[in-house]
Amino acid sequence: MRFLSTVFVFIMCALLLGCSKGSEINGRSLKTANRSVSMIKDRLPTEQRIEFEVSYWTLRDSIKNKDEFLDAVDGKSADELIILGKEVFENRKNAGFKNYDQYNNWDQMIAKFTQERIEQNKHKKIDSRDRNNSVLYKL
């Protein structure tokens, strides 16, 4: 009986250790990276979501090799990824990257993307079948 309780405690500790990386990106594959980014983004405060998302895709655009990209983002938290995104932005802006000419700094770019997202949400059409915010439709 004592052996079983020891094994049970060991298994529980292993499970807790395995599940504790919920706030970090899993870089085993692009699929798992995208899935963990989506879960992390959903847990972030609203004002930080777009900055996190832009940072992720800025890094993805700057690192073309899939394995190098996955190594760069694996184990990163939201704050660490945003810092990396800002660094890539600064490097590209200083190198004369054409798409960043219109922005004076990172915050201005994020403000523009935030405004675009707000505009997209304003023009989102509500499905007439979803009048009461129900997922049950009459087919």
C-alpha positions, 0 to 999 in steps of 0.5 A, spaced: 500 500 500 505 504 501 508 503 494 502 505 491 501 511 494 509 513 493 507 511 485 501 515 485 505 521 488 510 521 483 505 520 477 502 527 480 508 530 480 510 528 473 503 531 471 504 537 474 511 538 471 508 537 464 502 541 465 506 547 468 508 550 461 501 553 459 504 560 459 510 558 454 510 557 447 511 550 445 516 550 439 515 542 437 512 544 431 508 549 427 502 546 429 503 546 436 506 553 436 500 556 433 496 552 438 500 555 444 500 562 441 492 562 440 491 559 447 496 564 450 493 570 446 486 568 449 489 569 456 492 575 455 489 582 457 486 585 451 491 591 450 496 586 450 493 581 445 495 585 438 502 586 440 503 579 442 500 577 435 504 582 431 510 580 435 509 572 433 508 574 426 513 579 425 518 573 428 515 568 423 516 573 417 523 575 419 526 567 420 524 564 414 527 557 416 522 553 420 526 550 425 530 556 427 523 559 428 521 554 432 528 554 436 527 562 437 520 561 440 520 555 444 519 556 451 518 564 450 513 567 454 508 573 452 513 578 454 519 575 452 516 574 445 514 581 445 521 584 446 523 579 441 518 582 436 520 589 438 527 588 437 526 585 430 522 591 428 527 596 430 532 592 426 528 592 420 526 599 421 534 601 421 535 597 415 530 601 411 525 595 411 519 598 406 513 596 410 516 600 417 517 606 413 510 609 415 511 608 423 515 612 427 516 607 433 513 600 435 507 603 439 505 607 433 504 600 429 501 597 434 496 603 435 494 602 428 493 595 428 489 596 434 485 601 430 484 596 424 482 591 429 476 595 432 474 597 425 474 590 423 469 588 429 465 594 428 463 591 421 462 584 423 455 582 420 451 578 426 448 572 423 440 573 423 440 566 426 443 568 432 439 573 434 439 571 442 446 569 442 444 562 441 448 556 438 442 552 436 440 554 429 433 552 426 436 548 419 
